């Protein structure tokens, strides 16, 4: 789980410039729900 989470964070860092705030919020909701 921790590995997956850190990899997701790396991906988010890479794509941070292209991800809208509302999409980031949706991703956070999905992470908290799972």
BELKA-V453285 format. One line per field, one symbol per residue. ss: DSSP state (2 for helix, 1 for strand, 0 for the rest). phi: phi as a letter, one per 20 degrees, with the letter a starting at -180 (. if undefined). burial: 1 if it has 24 or more other C-alpha atoms within 12 Angstrom, else 0. Layout:
ss = ???
phi = ???
burial = ???
This chain:
ss = 0222222222222222220022222222222220
phi = .ffgffffffffffdgfdefgffgfffffffffe
burial = 0000000000000000000000000000000000
